Amino acid sequence: MDKEEALYRFWASFGLPAYDENIVPDDAELPYITFEAAVSDFDREIPLTASLWYRSDVWDDVIAKAKEIVAAIGKGGKIVNYDGGAMWIKTSSPQYQRMSEPADDTVRRIRIDVTIEFID
């Protein structure tokens, strides 16, 4: 498994479909996760984001999922292995925040901020 596949598998491990934010299928149904797909060389930390997308009149479910993901990353971060190395995923600041979706007021989006350090 390469770096890109490991990143995808991490975001897909939370029980929702996960998509590179640049290639969300037209027929994708909420809820789902989109994530920035970027990699770096050894010992370089990069900031990335992921977004949780839900359709609801309330924020409860999407906030619960954001808290689940932050807890899974943990205070010390999470190591995700791939062939030839690992990535160290850590929450950033803010850990997550609500985002507006002006085109549809029933869409609830939370952006999760992380940093990833590649350890080869």
Backbone torsions as a table, in degrees:
resi	resn	phi	psi	omega
1	MET	NA	130.2	179.9
2	ASP	-89.9	-179.7	-177.2
3	LYS	-58.9	-44.1	-177.6
4	GLU	-63.9	-43.3	178.9
5	GLU	-64.9	-40.0	178.7
6	ALA	-63.0	-40.5	178.5
7	LEU	-64.1	-45.8	177.5
8	TYR	-59.2	-47.7	-177.4
9	ARG	-62.2	-36.1	176.7
10	PHE	-59.3	-53.5	-177.1
11	TRP	-67.9	-30.2	179.6
12	ALA	-78.2	-5.8	-176.1
13	SER	-81.9	3.4	-175.7
14	PHE	-104.1	19.7	172.6
15	GLY	80.7	10.5	176.7
16	LEU	-126.0	152.1	171.6
17	PRO	-59.3	141.8	179.8
18	ALA	-124.1	136.3	-177.2
19	TYR	-134.3	140.8	165.5
20	ASP	-55.1	132.6	-174.3
21	GLU	-61.4	-16.6	-179.7
22	ASN	-90.8	-7.6	-176.5
23	ILE	-137.7	47.5	176.2
24	VAL	-74.2	125.6	-179.9
25	PRO	-60.6	146.1	178.8
26	ASP	-60.2	-30.0	-177.5
27	ASP	-96.9	13.6	179.0
28	ALA	-63.6	136.2	179.8
29	GLU	-109.8	137.1	177.0
30	LEU	-68.5	145.9	5.3
31	PRO	-86.8	154.6	173.3
32	TYR	-159.2	172.1	177.7
33	ILE	-114.9	136.2	167.7
34	THR	-114.9	148.9	-178.1
35	PHE	-143.6	150.6	172.7
36	GLU	-74.5	133.3	179.9
37	ALA	-110.3	104.0	178.8
38	ALA	-146.8	149.9	177.7
39	VAL	-132.1	166.4	-179.2
40	SER	-143.5	174.7	176.2
41	ASP	-77.7	174.2	177.7
42	PHE	-52.1	137.8	170.6
43	ASP	62.2	30.8	174.8
44	ARG	-124.0	130.3	-178.8
45	GLU	-97.3	133.3	179.0
46	ILE	-126.1	142.6	175.9
47	PRO	-84.4	134.7	176.7
48	LEU	-136.9	162.3	176.2
49	THR	-130.1	158.2	170.0
50	ALA	-134.7	152.9	178.2
51	SER	-125.7	137.5	171.8
52	LEU	-96.1	130.5	-178.1
53	TRP	-120.4	119.7	178.5
54	TYR	-130.2	159.3	171.0
55	ARG	-116.4	118.3	-177.0
56	SER	-168.4	163.7	173.7
57	ASP	-90.1	-10.1	-178.7
58	VAL	-129.4	166.8	-176.4
59	TRP	-96.7	-4.7	-169.7
60	ASP	-52.6	-53.6	-175.0
61	ASP	-66.2	-42.2	-177.9
62	VAL	-70.5	-36.0	175.8
63	ILE	-65.8	-42.5	178.4
64	ALA	-59.6	-40.7	179.0
65	LYS	-68.0	-39.7	177.6
66	ALA	-61.5	-43.4	178.3
67	LYS	-64.1	-37.8	177.3
68	GLU	-61.1	-44.5	-178.5
69	ILE	-67.5	-44.6	178.6
70	VAL	-61.0	-41.1	178.2
71	ALA	-64.9	-38.2	179.6
72	ALA	-65.9	-35.6	176.8
73	ILE	-70.6	-40.0	175.6
74	GLY	76.9	169.4	-177.7
75	LYS	-68.0	-31.3	-179.9
76	GLY	-94.1	-0.3	-178.6
77	GLY	92.0	176.2	-178.7
78	LYS	-128.7	132.6	176.2
79	ILE	-94.0	128.0	176.6
80	VAL	-120.2	117.9	-177.4
81	ASN	-82.7	151.5	171.5
82	TYR	-145.9	171.1	-179.5
83	ASP	-59.5	118.7	176.3
84	GLY	88.8	3.8	179.6
85	GLY	173.4	-158.1	-179.5
86	ALA	-154.8	161.1	171.8
87	MET	-117.9	139.9	179.8
88	TRP	-106.5	107.4	-177.3
89	ILE	-95.6	127.2	179.7
90	LYS	-130.5	148.7	174.5
91	THR	-72.7	153.2	-179.8
92	SER	-111.5	-163.6	179.1
93	SER	-129.5	124.4	-1.2
94	PRO	-71.6	156.8	177.9
95	GLN	-64.2	-46.0	175.7
96	TYR	-154.5	158.6	178.1
97	GLN	-152.1	150.3	176.8
98	ARG	-72.2	143.2	178.3
99	MET	-125.8	144.6	179.4
100	SER	-86.9	154.7	175.9
101	GLU	-130.9	86.1	-173.1
102	PRO	-58.3	-27.7	-177.4
103	ALA	-72.1	-21.0	-177.2
104	ASP	-154.2	108.2	-175.9
105	ASP	-76.3	3.2	173.0
106	THR	-98.4	-3.4	177.0
107	VAL	-86.2	127.4	177.3
108	ARG	-111.4	121.6	-178.3
109	ARG	-125.4	133.0	172.2
110	ILE	-122.9	129.0	176.6
111	ARG	-96.4	130.7	177.4
112	ILE	-106.8	128.0	-179.3
113	ASP	-101.9	128.6	178.6
114	VAL	-134.1	163.1	165.3
115	THR	-121.2	146.2	179.1
116	ILE	-127.9	128.7	175.1
117	GLU	-111.4	127.8	-179.5
118	PHE	-91.0	127.6	-176.6
119	ILE	-116.9	99.2	-178.2
120	ASP	-97.9	NA	NA
